[in-house]
């Protein structure tokens, strides 16, 4: 059964930043803090190359930085780690575990996201299992996942009746984001578009302007 997140983490329209792989925790914080200050809505901690111990260390370091700025911290893949560090939620791909199990572990107020790729049926099943947002993409060629399935922007409108936040991801830039927002995206999820930019905070502001 789906539940409504508390006001402090209730989804708004805006930028959902996802961390780049970084083995240096101090450097990761230095890269993330200006992005937090620029006004993102959520931050997802994602590091596909880190050991479990490093992931725990980095997620634990990010949590107070996010909390101090009122930004929800969501852990990629691992609801057990999210539970351990007291994160605001978890994001699960198709091979990352059971949404209902994550909901039971994290509680009714947690943000639980599901990767739905190009599949509205998967989004329906995820919400029925307890997801509080659904993510579609890639909408454009993605430097992070060049072989990702491509999604039709019309999907965002097709799932509006589910009543949860709709996240768009994959190759989205400030130049093409407006069309995705117009199609129904509540949040734009970005990795390289922010963290590989010459000025990440300025990049966040450019994405935010697409919601005006």
N, C-alpha and C positions, 0 to 999 in steps of 0.2 A: 504494500500500500504506500502510495507516495505521500510525502508530508511537506509542509511549507517551511522553508528555512527561516531562522530568526531574522529580525530586522537588520541585524549587524552584517549578515552575509547574504541577505535576499538579493537576487540578481537584478542588476541594473543594466542599461545599455552601455556598452563600452568595450574596453580592451581587456583581453584575457591573455596575459603574457605567460610564456612557457620558458623555463630556464634552459640555457644551452648546456651541453656537457662541459663540465669544468672540474678538474681534479683538485684545484686549490680552493679551499673553502673561503679563505679571506678574499681572494680575487672574485669569487662568485658573489659574495656579499657586496663588494665594491661595484660590481656590474649591476646588481639588482637594485640597490638602494635608490639610485637616481630614477629608475623606472617606477619604483613604488611611489616616489615623491611626485612623479609626473601625473599620477591620477589613474592608474589602472584599477580595474574592478576586482579581478582575481589574479593570483599567481599560482601557476602549477610548477611544482618541483619535479623535474624530469632529468634523469641522468642514466642513460642506457649502458654506460661503460663502467660505472662505479661499483665497488664492492658493497655488500650489505652494510658493513661498518661505516664506510664513507657516506653512503646514502643516509644513514641514521644521523651522522654528524652534521651533514649539510642541511637536511630537513629541520633538525633541531635548531640550527643557527638561523635559518630563515624565519622560523615561526615567530620569535619576538619582534623581528624587524617588520613583518607583515602586520602583526597585531597592533603595534604602535601606530600604524598608519591606517588602521581599519580596513585592510585588504585581506580577503580570505585566502588562506593557503590550502591548496589542493595537492595531494601527493599522487603522482602517476603510478599506476599499476598495482600498488601494494597497500591494501586497506589495513593490513596488520601494522605496518609502519605508521600509517595515518593515525591509527588508534593509539599507538605507543607514544607518539609525540604530541598528541592532542591537536592535530591539524583539523581544519574546518571541513575537510572532505577528501574524496579520492576520485580519480578518473580511471575507468576500466576499459580496456580494449577487448576485443572478442576472445582473447586467450588469457585474460588477466583475472579470472575468478568470477564468482557468482554475485550478481547485484543484490539479491535478497539476503545473502549471507553478509555482505558488506553493510547493508542497511541494518541488519540485526546487531552487528558488532559496533557500528559507529553511532547508532541512535537516530531518532526521528528527525533531528535538526541538521544532520550532516548534509553537505552537498555531495551528491553522488552522480558522477557523469558517466555517460556511455558513448563510446565511439560507434557511430552508426554508418559511417562510410557513405554509401550511396543507397541505403536500404531503409525505407520508411517502416517496413514491417519490423525490422530490428528495433527501431525507436519505440514503436508501440509496445513490444515485448519488454523493453528496458523500463519504460515508465510503469507498466503493470507490475514489474518486479521491485520497483521502488526508486528508480532513477529520478533525480531532480533537475537534470538537464541532459540534452542529447546533442551530440556533435556530429556534423556532417562534413565531408570533404575527402579528397582535395577538390577545390573548385577551380584551381589553376595549377599549372606545373609548380611543384614544390621542390626547393633545393634540399630540404630536410628528408623528404620521402619521394624521390623522383619516380618511383614505381607505384605510388599510391593510386587507389581507385579514384576515378573522377566522378564527382557528384553534380547533378543538375540543380541550379539555384531554385528551381520550382519546388524541390523537396521541402525547402524551408517553409513555404506557404502551405504545403500539403499536411504538415504536422502541427500547424498552429493550434488546432483543437485539442492537442494533448495537454496544453496548459502549463508546459514547463519551458525553461529558457532554451533557446535554440542557438547553438554555437557553430560558427563557420570557421573552417581551418583549411590551410593548404594553398600556398602561393599567393596569399592575399596581401596586397600593397595599398598604400594610401591612394594610388591611382585607380585601382579597380574595386576598392572596398565599398564605395557608395552603391554600386549595383547589387552587391550581396546584402547590404543593409536594407535596401529597398525591397529585396526579395523576402525579407523577414528575419534576418539574423539579429539576435539580441546582443550577442557578443562576438567579436572578431578575435580568434586565437592566433597568436603569432610567436614565432621563435626568431628566425633570422631577420625578419622585417624590422624587429626592434633591436635585438642584441648584436646584429652585424652592421647596424647603421652607424655612420660616423658620430652621430649624437643620438643615443637611444631615447633620451627624454624628449627631444624634439620629434622623433619618430612617433612616440606615443601620442603626442599632441596632434600630429598629422592624422593618425588613425581616429582619434577622438573627434576631430572635426568632421569626419565622415558621418557621424551620427546627428549632426546639427540639422 
